[in-house]
Amino acid sequence: MAFKKLRELKRRFEQQWINGDFIFGYENEINENHNNDYPLLVVLPPTSELPATEGDSKEDYTFECLIVKPYHQNQTGSLDVVLSLLEQETLTWLQRVLDSYTNKEVILSPNSISVEREKELYNDKLIQVRLTFTLNAFSHHFSHYDESSITALSPSIWLRSDLGVKTQMFGGNEVVTRWKDQSGNSNDFIQATSTKQASYEYEDTTNGYPYLNFDGTDDFMQCVNNSIDGTTDSLDNAISIFYIAKANDAAGGNLLSLNKENASFPNASVIARVADSSTVNWMNQLQDSGDDVSAHTYATNALNVTGVYGFTLKTNGQMKSYYNGALVDTENNADFNPQPYTNTYPIMLGASNSGTPTAFLNAQIQEIMIFDKELTTDEALYLSKYLQHKYDI
């Protein structure tokens, strides 16, 4: 088996870095013209070229990589927390590079990873994580994280608060301009207007993960693509949606809106329903073009409590709802007729899509996964338990 040459490995590095700019070069190129898209990955050339090797010989190649982003002293996250998230993003990228070699022809040398955290660097006083690691041919098998099994479920949209959140500073707050889709389908969510951008907060008090905070006044985001799968249908009539969120106050609003509500085509929504001044319940709601509805309202109070929620929809109209690793409801409305979701309107987060955004939501969102298919019960339970474990719920 031949070891991958340098240019192929460089291409693989760049393919798996989807969250910002990529440079294969030297440190003096970082922010040379103040025009980088952060977080920036810089891969320094290895000390020698990667030769082709045959047989089972072992050759080691050491890489030094720099992952860089701005840090502002007045942003909400402490420097240690921001650096920890940057380090996690770095190691996730390396894992994806290794996982992309399905035959394990390129693997990580044991005990070769070192990580350094640095601050106030280069022209714009940036922070960075310096990752050093060694790759070799024909060594031990690099173990998979749980993420590999989730990727195998083939989400159409995968939004994570700990990866791919692009931000800027506005009014003394770090706000979100783009939430990059981690599914590989480029279904990013954007908001160009600074006053309508959700804030990015670094430490949820429940689980320590970052989150997007929607203010319930005018914050919302929408998908860059009307069609999620590139067809005239945004999604098929069998879908699955999972989300990790909590409400900030006892007010209504939409966490997610797929297609315009109260129109002559089907729509799907996740809605915050107010029971009283201290109780908010999430509701999964599906509506067909004839206004027949299949819905489930969770009994659990979502006010200031983070949970893992989700639902699946079969082509026959059966809807199953899940909460924190368990199946909690099955709906079989004989009048409800599942139909493909048109690509007339983009999916919206933090508000209801009524042509223009309404029903703004005051809530924290940490992760959203949308599938253009019905997950089986086993798959849905596995996904729910994976998210429950990840977020320590």
Sequence and secondary structure as in RCSB ss.txt:
>XXXX:A:sequence
MAFKKLRELKRRFEQQWINGDFIFGYENEINENHNNDYPLLVVLPPTSELPATEGDSKEDYTFECLIVKPYHQNQ
TGSLDVVLSLLEQETLTWLQRVLDSYTNKEVILSPNSISVEREKELYNDKLIQVRLTFTLNAFSHHFSHYDESSI
TALSPSIWLRSDLGVKTQMFGGNEVVTRWKDQSGNSNDFIQATSTKQASYEYEDTTNGYPYLNFDGTDDFMQCVN
NSIDGTTDSLDNAISIFYIAKANDAAGGNLLSLNKENASFPNASVIARVADSSTVNWMNQLQDSGDDVSAHTYAT
NALNVTGVYGFTLKTNGQMKSYYNGALVDTENNADFNPQPYTNTYPIMLGASNSGTPTAFLNAQIQEIMIFDKEL
TTDEALYLSKYLQHKYDI
>XXXX:A:secstr
     HHHHHHHHHHH  SS EEES GGGTTTTS   SSEEEEE  SS      TT   EEEEEEEEEEE  TTS
SS HHHHHHHHHHHHHHHHHHHHHH TT SSEE TT  EEEEEEEETTTTEEEEEEEEEEESS       HHHHH
HTT  SEEEETTBSEEEEEETTEEEEEEE  TTSS   EE   GGG  EEES  TTTS  EEEEESSS  EEES 
S SSSSSEEE SS EEEEEEEESSS  EEEEEES TTSSS EEEEEEEEEETTEEEEEEEEE TT  EEEEE SS
  BT  EEEEEEE TTS EEEEETTEEEEEE  TT     EESSS  EESSEESSSEES  EEEEEEEEEESS  
 HHHHHHHHHHHHHHTT 
